[in-house]
Amino acid sequence: MGHASLTITITNISKRTCWLDGVPKVQMMSKEGSDIPTHENREASYFPYLSQPDIRVDLEPYEIANFDLGYTDSTGFENDRCPMASEIRITPPGSSSALTLSVRFEPFGEGTVQEHQCGEIAVSPVMTVAGYDTPPYPAILRSQPGLTESATGHNFPWGTRLTAAQSLAVTFKASGATYSWGVWGAPTGAGQFPVRSTDGGAHWNAAGPQLAADWAGGSLYYVTRVFPERSDAVVMESFSIIDVSTDGGRQWYQYLNAAANWAITPYVVPGGGIGLRVGPASWATLPKQSYALYVLNVGNHQWRRTKLFL
């Protein structure tokens, strides 16, 4: 309806944390590489991001931020034309080095056919990306407490003993010295539920609701590996989720990695604790030799990164 915007994404591809604070400088260029007159509009009523405060945005390795460009397009200016930008030169706030980005847009200025200024753009401050979780390995893996009963398959109450026939459907079994953990597949195929044994696998008991909680998106998030820690503690995971319980399955906590691109193995924590080694799955576009070590904070059931290698 006469206005348009571009979102520019910034990714920290270094191995160190960096930060940005303020509004980038933007210069439009033609396809020949020459500068096009560019005028920053600091009072554009159509561009709400101008009201955003300038705040420091810290970017860990592979974390992203963004900023927006707003402008008036050709709508309402009849056959009038303005110079077409083929590239923009961006100077991040606080930097003397510029980056060049290929784009194609034709900004007009606010006004009338008879009186307006070509090349007028509004630029927002650098902002964090709402809901974005730092790739590839966040500093903290924040779990959602509690799994939910599936809408398509109902679990047994905690401690219910499976029948011999039901026990045949226990998969992904893993054992400690005198205990075992596994996953039971409901006969309908609708869900997978955690189970445990305290007699070497002779008998299995229900140990929680459906591992693939409805909020997580279905069967993609069913576990594929089980890491038994103790008779009352276990980690169950796949490429996209980490489920953990430290009270025998009475309460579960789940972390979701929506990218579904991790390979996870146990990590022995010096001095004790529950640890994981997280690296790239074979198909992931993450650095191939990268990995992170995480240790579980049992008090709040969040995973804290203790080592990062990129």
Backbone hydrogen bonds in HBPLUS format (Angstrom, degrees):
<---DONOR---> <-ACCEPTOR-->    atom                        ^
c    i                          cat <-CA-CA->   ^        H-A-AA   ^      H-
h    n   atom  resd res      DA  || num        DHA   H-A  angle D-A-AA Bond
n    s   type  num  typ     dist DA aas  dist angle  dist       angle   num
A0073-ASP N   A0002-GLY O   2.99 MM  71  5.43 150.7  2.08 122.4 131.2     1
A0004-ALA N   A0071-TYR O   2.97 MM  67  5.64 159.7  2.01 162.9 166.9     2
A0071-TYR N   A0004-ALA O   3.00 MM  67  5.64 159.5  2.04 157.3 157.0     3
A0006-LEU N   A0069-LEU O   2.80 MM  63  5.06 148.2  1.90 141.5 151.7     4
A0069-LEU N   A0006-LEU O   2.78 MM  63  5.06 159.2  1.82 150.9 157.7     5
A0008-ILE N   A0067-PHE O   2.83 MM  59  5.45 172.4  1.83 177.2 176.3     6
A0067-PHE N   A0008-ILE O   2.99 MM  59  5.45 147.5  2.10 146.8 157.1     7
A0010-ILE N   A0065-ALA O   2.81 MM  55  5.25 174.0  1.81 147.1 148.9     8
A0065-ALA N   A0010-ILE O   2.92 MM  55  5.25 149.9  2.02 147.0 156.4     9
A0012-ASN N   A0063-GLU O   3.12 MM  51  5.82 167.7  2.14 167.0 169.5    10
A0062-TYR N   A0012-ASN O   2.64 MM  50  5.01 162.0  1.67 159.9 161.5    11
A0018-CYS N   A0059-LEU O   2.92 MM  41  5.30 161.2  1.96 149.4 151.7    12
A0059-LEU N   A0018-CYS O   2.71 MM  41  5.30 177.4  1.71 160.1 161.1    13
A0020-LEU N   A0057-VAL O   2.97 MM  37  5.25 150.9  2.06 137.6 146.0    14
A0057-VAL N   A0020-LEU O   2.74 MM  37  5.25 166.9  1.76 162.4 167.1    15
A0126-VAL N   A0022-GLY O   2.91 MM 104  6.00 154.8  1.97 157.6 156.7    16
A0025-LYS N   A0091-THR O   3.00 MM  66  5.04 165.3  2.02 145.0 146.1    17
A0091-THR N   A0025-LYS O   2.89 MM  66  5.04 163.6  1.92 147.5 152.2    18
A0027-GLN N   A0089-ARG O   2.94 MM  62  5.02 151.9  2.02 140.6 149.3    19
A0089-ARG N   A0027-GLN O   2.75 MM  62  5.02 164.7  1.77 148.9 153.8    20
A0036-ILE N   A0028-MET O   2.87 MM   8  5.30 166.7  1.89 137.3 135.1    21
A0029-MET N   A0087-GLU O   2.86 MM  58  5.13 150.0  1.95 156.3 148.3    22
A0086-SER N   A0029-MET O   2.98 MM  57  6.18 156.5  2.03 156.7 164.3    23
A0087-GLU N   A0029-MET O   3.32 MM  58  5.13 158.7  2.37 138.3 135.9    24
A0030-SER N   A0034-SER O   2.84 MM   4  5.45 158.0  1.89 155.0 161.4    25
A0033-GLY N   A0030-SER O   2.92 MM   3  5.16 156.5  1.98 106.9 114.6    26
A0039-HIS N   A0119-GLY O   2.80 MM  80  5.86 169.7  1.81 148.5 147.9    27
A0121-ILE N   A0039-HIS O   2.88 MM  82  6.26 155.8  1.93 157.2 164.9    28
A0041-ASN N   A0121-ILE O   2.60 MM  80  5.50 163.5  1.63 143.8 147.6    29
A0047-PHE N   A0044-ALA O   3.28 MM   3  5.54 167.0  2.30 110.7 114.4    30
A0050-LEU N   A0047-PHE O   3.32 MM   3  6.30 174.5  2.33 127.5 129.1    31
A0051-SER N   A0048-PRO O   3.15 MM   3  6.03 166.4  2.17 122.6 126.2    32
A0052-GLN N   A0049-TYR O   2.94 MM   3  5.22 161.0  1.97 109.8 116.1    33
A0063-GLU N   A0060-GLU O   2.89 MM   3  5.31 157.8  1.94 142.9 140.5    34
A0066-ASN N   A0127-MET O   2.97 MM  61  5.46 162.5  2.00 153.7 159.3    35
A0127-MET N   A0066-ASN O   2.75 MM  61  5.46 166.5  1.77 165.6 170.4    36
A0124-SER N   A0068-ASP O   2.98 MM  56  5.33 159.7  2.02 157.4 161.2    37
A0070-GLY N   A0122-ALA O   2.83 MM  52  4.93 160.1  1.87 141.0 147.5    38
A0122-ALA N   A0070-GLY O   2.77 MM  52  4.93 160.6  1.81 149.0 153.8    39
A0108-PHE N   A0072-THR O   2.70 MM  36  5.09 173.8  1.70 165.6 164.4    40
A0077-PHE N   A0074-SER O   3.07 MM   3  5.56 157.1  2.12 143.0 140.0    41
A0080-ASP N   A0077-PHE O   2.97 MM   3  5.65 156.5  2.02 146.2 147.9    42
A0085-ALA N   A0105-PHE O   2.93 MM  20  5.47 162.9  1.96 159.3 157.4    43
A0105-PHE N   A0085-ALA O   3.24 MM  20  5.47 145.4  2.37 135.2 145.3    44
A0103-VAL N   A0086-SER O   3.00 MM  17  5.22 150.6  2.09 117.5 125.4    45
A0088-ILE N   A0101-LEU O   2.91 MM  13  5.42 151.9  1.99 150.1 159.4    46
A0101-LEU N   A0088-ILE O   2.92 MM  13  5.42 164.2  1.95 157.8 163.0    47
A0090-ILE N   A0099-LEU O   2.66 MM   9  5.09 168.9  1.67 162.2 162.8    48
A0099-LEU N   A0090-ILE O   2.71 MM   9  5.09 158.3  1.75 146.6 153.1    49
A0095-SER N   A0092-PRO O   3.07 MM   3  5.49 151.7  2.15 141.5 138.7    50
A0119-GLY N   A0107-PRO O   2.93 MM  12  5.10 159.8  1.97 146.6 139.9    51
A0112-THR N   A0115-GLU O   2.97 MM   3  5.07 151.9  2.05 133.9 133.1    52
A0115-GLU N   A0112-THR O   3.14 MM   3  5.07 125.7  2.45  91.7 105.8    53
A0132-TYR N   A0129-VAL O   3.12 MM   3  5.52 155.8  2.18 136.1 133.9    54
A0305-ARG N   A0139-ALA O   2.91 MM 166  5.09 165.5  1.93 159.6 155.2    55
A0141-LEU N   A0303-TRP O   2.88 MM 162  4.90 163.2  1.91 143.8 149.4    56
A0303-TRP N   A0141-LEU O   3.13 MM 162  4.90 165.4  2.15 137.8 139.5    57
A0144-GLN N   A0254-GLN O   2.69 MM 110  5.21 169.6  1.70 144.9 144.0    58
A0254-GLN N   A0144-GLN O   3.03 MM 110  5.21 165.1  2.05 137.7 141.4    59
A0146-GLY N   A0252-TRP O   2.56 MM 106  4.95 146.6  1.67 162.5 160.2    60
A0160-THR N   A0157-PRO O   3.09 MM   3  5.79 160.4  2.13 145.0 145.2    61
A0159-GLY N   A0206-ALA O   2.79 MM  47  4.99 171.3  1.80 139.7 140.8    62
A0206-ALA N   A0160-THR O   2.77 MM  46  5.19 159.2  1.81 146.1 150.8    63
A0162-LEU N   A0204-TRP O   2.85 MM  42  5.66 166.3  1.87 153.2 157.8    64
A0167-SER N   A0163-THR O   2.87 MM   4  6.06 150.7  1.95 149.4 158.1    65
A0168-LEU N   A0165-ALA O   3.19 MM   3  5.46 145.3  2.32 101.5 111.0    66
A0169-ALA N   A0166-GLN O   2.96 MM   3  5.62 158.6  2.00 117.6 124.2    67
A0170-VAL N   A0167-SER O   3.13 MM   3  5.37 162.7  2.16 114.0 114.5    68
A0185-GLY N   A0169-ALA O   3.35 MM  16  5.77 163.5  2.37 135.3 137.9    69
A0171-THR N   A0183-VAL O   2.69 MM  12  5.26 166.0  1.71 159.8 158.6    70
A0183-VAL N   A0171-THR O   2.90 MM  12  5.26 160.9  1.93 154.4 157.1    71
A0174-ALA N   A0181-TRP O   2.93 MM   7  5.52 157.1  1.98 159.8 164.5    72
A0181-TRP N   A0174-ALA O   2.86 MM   7  5.52 163.2  1.89 164.2 169.2    73
A0176-GLY N   A0179-TYR O   2.81 MM   3  5.26 161.3  1.85 144.8 151.1    74
A0180-SER N   A0197-SER O   2.87 MM  17  4.94 153.5  1.94 142.5 143.7    75
A0197-SER N   A0180-SER O   2.77 MM  17  4.94 157.8  1.82 142.4 143.8    76
A0182-GLY N   A0195-VAL O   2.93 MM  13  5.30 152.3  2.00 151.6 147.3    77
A0195-VAL N   A0182-GLY O   2.99 MM  13  5.30 161.5  2.03 138.7 137.5    78
A0184-TRP N   A0193-PHE O   2.69 MM   9  5.08 170.5  1.70 157.7 158.0    79
A0193-PHE N   A0184-TRP O   2.80 MM   9  5.08 161.9  1.83 143.3 148.8    80
A0186-ALA N   A0191-GLY O   3.15 MM   5  5.66 158.2  2.20 140.1 146.9    81
A0189-GLY N   A0186-ALA O   2.79 MM   3  5.27 157.9  1.84 119.5 127.3    82
A0211-LEU N   A0192-GLN O   2.96 MM  19  6.02 166.8  1.98 165.8 169.9    83
A0207-ALA N   A0194-PRO O   2.84 MM  13  5.23 155.9  1.90 148.4 140.3    84
A0196-ARG N   A0205-ASN O   2.98 MM   9  5.50 154.0  2.04 148.7 156.3    85
A0205-ASN N   A0196-ARG O   2.89 MM   9  5.50 158.8  1.94 150.8 157.4    86
A0213-ALA N   A0211-LEU O   3.10 MM   2  5.69 120.6  2.47 107.2  91.0    87
A0216-ALA N   A0213-ALA O   2.89 MM   3  5.47 148.4  1.99 115.9 125.4    88
A0217-GLY N   A0214-ASP O   3.28 MM   3  5.72 156.4  2.34 110.4 116.3    89
A0221-TYR N   A0218-GLY O   3.02 MM   3  6.02 163.7  2.04 130.5 134.3    90
A0222-TYR N   A0219-SER O   3.08 MM   3  5.24 171.5  2.09 115.9 115.2    91
A0224-THR N   A0237-GLU O   2.84 MM  13  6.12 168.7  1.85 143.5 143.8    92
A0225-ARG N   A0237-GLU O   3.07 MM  12  5.51 146.2  2.19 159.7 161.7    93
A0237-GLU N   A0225-ARG O   3.01 MM  12  5.51 159.7  2.05 147.9 154.4    94
A0227-PHE N   A0235-VAL O   2.69 MM   8  5.05 170.0  1.70 168.8 169.4    95
A0235-VAL N   A0227-PHE O   3.00 MM   8  5.05 161.3  2.04 138.2 144.3    96
A0229-GLU N   A0233-ALA O   3.03 MM   4  5.27 153.7  2.10 136.7 138.8    97
A0230-ARG N   A0233-ALA O   2.98 MM   3  4.81 169.5  1.99 135.3 134.6    98
A0233-ALA N   A0230-ARG O   3.33 MM   3  4.81 162.0  2.37  93.2  98.6    99
A0248-GLY N   A0232-ASP O   2.80 MM  16  3.84 166.2  1.82 121.6 118.7   100
A0234-VAL N   A0245-SER O   2.99 MM  11  5.68 152.0  2.07 158.1 164.6   101
A0245-SER N   A0234-VAL O   3.17 MM  11  5.68 157.2  2.22 156.5 162.0   102
A0236-MET N   A0243-ASP O   2.81 MM   7  5.02 164.3  1.83 146.6 151.9   103
A0243-ASP N   A0236-MET O   2.69 MM   7  5.02 174.3  1.69 171.1 170.1   104
A0238-SER N   A0241-ILE O   3.08 MM   3  5.42 149.6  2.18 147.1 146.9   105
A0262-TRP N   A0239-PHE O   3.38 MM  23  4.79 164.0  2.41 130.3 130.8   106
A0257-ASN N   A0240-SER O   2.58 MM  17  4.59 176.6  1.59 154.1 152.9   107
A0242-ILE N   A0255-TYR O   2.97 MM  13  5.11 146.2  2.08 142.8 149.4   108
A0255-TYR N   A0242-ILE O   2.88 MM  13  5.11 158.6  1.93 142.0 148.9   109
A0244-VAL N   A0253-TYR O   2.94 MM   9  5.43 152.8  2.01 152.3 160.6   110
A0253-TYR N   A0244-VAL O   2.99 MM   9  5.43 146.0  2.11 148.1 158.8   111
A0260-ALA N   A0257-ASN O   2.97 MM   3  5.73 160.2  2.01 125.1 130.8   112
A0281-ALA N   A0261-ASN O   2.90 MM  20  5.21 160.7  1.93 133.0 129.1   113
A0263-ALA N   A0279-GLY O   2.82 MM  16  5.24 163.8  1.85 138.2 141.0   114
A0279-GLY N   A0263-ALA O   2.94 MM  16  5.24 166.6  1.95 154.0 158.5   115
A0265-THR N   A0277-ARG O   3.01 MM  12  5.26 158.5  2.05 147.2 154.2   116
A0277-ARG N   A0265-THR O   2.80 MM  12  5.26 169.1  1.81 159.1 160.3   117
A0267-TYR N   A0275-GLY O   3.11 MM   8  4.72 150.1  2.20 115.3 109.4   118
A0272-GLY N   A0269-VAL O   2.92 MM   3  5.25 159.5  1.97 137.1 136.2   119
A0296-LEU N   A0274-ILE O   2.87 MM  22  5.52 165.2  1.89 165.7 170.3   120
A0276-LEU N   A0294-TYR O   2.90 MM  18  5.19 150.8  1.99 140.0 147.4   121
A0294-TYR N   A0276-LEU O   2.87 MM  18  5.19 162.8  1.90 155.3 159.4   122
A0278-VAL N   A0292-ALA O   2.85 MM  14  5.25 170.3  1.86 163.6 165.2   123
A0292-ALA N   A0278-VAL O   2.81 MM  14  5.25 144.6  1.94 145.0 156.7   124
A0284-ALA N   A0281-ALA O   3.02 MM   3  5.17 157.2  2.07 109.9 117.2   125
A0290-SER N   A0287-PRO O   3.07 MM   3  5.32 162.9  2.10 114.3 118.6   126
A0291-TYR N   A0309-PHE O   2.92 MM  18  5.40 150.2  2.01 147.1 154.2   127
A0309-PHE N   A0291-TYR O   2.90 MM  18  5.40 164.4  1.92 173.7 171.0   128
A0293-LEU N   A0307-LYS O   2.93 MM  14  5.09 154.6  2.00 137.4 144.2   129
A0306-THR N   A0293-LEU O   2.76 MM  13  5.55 160.7  1.80 147.8 154.7   130
A0295-VAL N   A0304-ARG O   2.91 MM   9  5.36 156.2  1.96 144.5 149.9   131
A0304-ARG N   A0295-VAL O   2.92 MM   9  5.36 173.8  1.93 150.5 148.4   132
A0297-ASN N   A0302-GLN O   2.86 MM   5  5.46 172.4  1.86 164.7 167.4   133
A0301-HIS N   A0297-ASN O   2.66 MM   4  5.30 124.3  1.96 151.6 169.7   134
